[in-house]
Amino acid sequence: MSSQPTAPPPRRGGAGRVVRGAVRVLAVAGLAVDAYLHAHLADRYDAIASSVGQGTLFRLEAALAALAALLVLLWRRLPGDLFAASVAVGGLALLLVYRYVDVGELGPIPDMYEPVWYGEKEVTAVAQAVAALATLFLLLVRPRGGRGR
């Protein structure tokens, strides 16, 4: 028997923590870009209105994406990840629908059909896709035990 002290056993989940941390950073970055671009573009769409203006809807998306980014970054719990995934997936779905389908006016929602791609729209789509994939990863690959992280 050796009288030398032994090293403590390696901590489990170290690599998993690093991966989840990196994925959280990707999710936050995608949501932050989404929030910024929707807030930046909102005034361009204020003239498009029914009962609710498209600019108002852009501001709402910006606020939801910013809140989702904060939850993913600071709270790091299942409900926050679910909220963030719904914001990212929902935002991307709506962007693609209104790019490819002329839905028309839906009750108080104005006709937001815009069949073109331009720089900010492309960046928003990529940011939302990154956030959607990252948040879905966080939902599907949950750590064992722990406190819901």
N, C-alpha and C positions, 0 to 999 in steps of 0.2 A: 504494500500500500504506500502510496506517495503521500507525503505530508504537505505537498504544495496545494494551494487552493485551486479549485477547478473553476473554469469560466462558467458563467450562468448560461443556461440553455438559450439558444437563439429565440427571439420573439416570433411568434407565428403571425403571419399576415403582413409582414413588412412590405413585401413586393406588392401585395394587393392594395395596401394603403397608398402606396406611391401611385399605382395605376388609377385608383379611385380619385386621388387628389388631382392628378393630371386631367382626368375626364371632367372633374368638377370645374377646373380652370377653363377647359374648352367650352363647357356649357355656359359658364358665366360670360365668357368672351362673346359667344354667339348671341346670347340674350342681350348683352350690353350694346352690341352693334345694332341689333334689331331695335332696341329702345331708342338709340341715338338717331338712326335713320328715319324711323317713323316720326319722331319729334321734329326732326329737321325738315321733313317733307310735308308735314301737316298743313302748313299755310298755303301750299300750292293747291291743295284740294278743298279748301274752305268753300269755294264757289259751287262745288258739286254737293247738292243737298236735296233731301226729301224732307222728312221730319227731322232726321238726324243728318248732319253734314259728314262728308267723308273725312274732312280734316279733323272733326271731333273723334271719329272712329280711329284715325291714325294716332291721335293723342292718347286715346284709351289703350291702344295696343302698346304704345311707348310706355305708359305707366305700368301696365301688366307685365311687360317684359323686364322693366327695371325692378319691380317687386320680385319677380321670379328669380332674377339674377342675385338679388340680395338673399333670398331664402336659400338658394343653392349654396351660396358662399358662406353665409353666417349660421343658418339654422341646421342644415345638413340632416334633415329628417325626411322620412317617407312622405308625409303630406306636402312638404315643400317641393320635393322632387316630382311628385304627381302634378302639382300645380304648374311647375316649370315645364314639364313635358307637355301638358295640355296647351300651354301658351305657345310653345315652340311648334308643336305638331299642328295645332289649330291655325296659327299664323301662316305657316307654310302652305297648308291645305287651302286656305282662303286666297293667298297670293296666286297659287297655281290655278284655282278655279276661275278667279276673276281675270287671269291672263288668257285662258283658253276657252272659257264658256261665257257667253253673253246671258247672264242670269236675269238681267233686267232689274227693275226696282222691286224690292221685297218689303212690303209694308213701309215701315219708317226708314228702311235701309235704302240709300240711293243706288242707282245703277253704277257699279264701280268697274264695269268691263273696261279693260285697258290691254288691247292685244299686241303690245309691244314690249320689248326688253330694252332697258337702258341701264347705265352703270349702277346707279343706286338700287334699282330693283334687283339686279343680278347679285349685288353684294348682300342685300337683304335676304334673298333666297338662299344663298350659300350659308349665311350666318344662322338662319332659322334651321336649315338642314343639319348643320353642325350641332346646334343646341338640341335639336330633336334627337339625333343619334346619341349624343352624350347623355341626355336625361333618360332616354330609354335604356341605355347601358346601366345607369345608376339604379333604375327600377328593376331591371332583370338580374343584375349581378349584385345581390345583397350580401353583405358580410354575415357570417354566422355569429349568433349570439349578439353581444353588444347592446347598444341602446337605440336600435332603429336606424343606425347609420348605414 
